[in-house]
Amino acid sequence: MIGGYLNNPGLKSIDVLAVRSRKDITPYPFDIVIVQECEQVNVLIAVIKSSLDDLLKGCRGELGVTDAMEKLQLSLNTFKVPAAWQKYGYDTLRGLAAWFIDLIARIDH
């Protein structure tokens, strides 16, 4: 299950430089917000990948399992968005699967 999230081809960082260079004029406020959102999504992606990688290593015995890893595992087992991810993401009432699908759609958009 963990590897499925880690290896998801849709979970990729957004090229913020490409977003910024889409226009050669002075950015409008909406353009600035888009760049900020892209940067925030990149932070979220890094947190997701890092926490899942650590959890995978903890399950393999390569790292000591921490309280944060146990909370992450409990959230994944109960199909809830982990609090550590929500801290860097956006509020939602969706379950983990629907939230993850929405995240991938936001990245692709």
C-alpha positions in Angstrom: 0.0 0.0 0.0 2.7 2.5 0.9 4.7 1.8 -2.2 1.6 2.5 -4.3 1.5 6.0 -3.0 5.2 6.5 -3.3 5.4 5.2 -6.8 2.3 7.0 -8.1 3.4 8.7 -11.3 1.0 11.5 -10.6 2.7 12.5 -7.4 5.3 14.8 -9.0 6.5 18.2 -8.1 5.2 21.2 -10.1 7.8 23.1 -12.1 7.3 26.5 -10.5 9.8 28.2 -12.9 7.7 27.0 -15.8 4.6 28.4 -14.2 6.3 31.7 -13.5 7.6 32.0 -17.1 4.3 31.4 -18.8 3.9 35.2 -19.2 6.5 37.8 -20.0 4.4 40.6 -18.5 4.1 41.9 -15.0 2.2 39.2 -13.0 -1.3 39.8 -12.0 -2.4 39.0 -8.4 -4.0 35.7 -9.6 -0.7 34.7 -11.2 1.1 35.3 -7.9 -1.5 33.2 -6.1 -1.0 30.3 -8.6 2.7 30.3 -8.1 2.3 30.3 -4.3 -0.2 27.4 -4.5 2.3 25.5 -6.7 5.1 26.0 -4.2 2.8 24.9 -1.3 1.8 21.7 -3.3 5.5 21.0 -3.8 6.1 21.2 0.0 3.1 18.9 0.5 4.5 16.4 -2.0 7.9 16.4 -0.3 6.2 15.8 3.1 4.1 12.9 1.7 7.1 11.3 0.0 9.4 11.8 3.0 6.9 10.5 5.6 6.0 7.5 3.5 9.6 6.7 2.8 10.4 6.8 6.5 7.4 4.6 7.3 8.4 2.1 4.7 11.9 2.0 6.2 10.4 1.7 9.7 8.3 -1.3 8.6 11.4 -2.9 7.1 13.4 -2.4 10.3 15.8 0.1 8.8 14.6 2.9 11.1 13.2 3.0 14.5 9.4 3.4 14.4 8.4 6.8 15.9 5.1 8.0 17.2 4.7 10.1 14.0 5.1 6.9 12.0 2.5 5.1 14.1 0.0 7.9 13.6 0.7 7.9 9.9 0.2 4.1 9.7 -3.1 4.4 11.7 -4.4 7.1 9.3 -3.5 5.0 6.3 -5.1 1.9 7.8 -8.3 3.8 8.5 -8.3 5.5 5.1 -8.0 9.0 6.7 -5.8 11.9 5.5 -2.9 12.0 7.9 -2.8 15.2 10.1 0.8 15.8 9.1 -0.3 16.0 5.4 -3.3 18.2 6.2 -1.0 20.6 7.9 0.7 21.3 4.6 -2.3 20.6 2.4 -5.8 21.8 2.4 -8.8 21.0 4.7 -11.1 18.3 3.5 -13.8 16.0 4.7 -12.9 13.4 2.1 -11.4 10.1 2.8 -7.8 9.3 1.9 -8.5 7.8 -1.5 -10.7 10.7 -2.7 -8.3 13.2 -1.3 -5.3 11.6 -3.0 -7.2 11.5 -6.3 -8.1 15.2 -5.9 -4.5 16.0 -5.1 -3.3 14.3 -8.3 -6.0 16.1 -10.3 -4.8 19.4 -8.9 -1.2 18.6 -9.8 -2.2 17.7 -13.3 -4.3 20.8 -13.8 
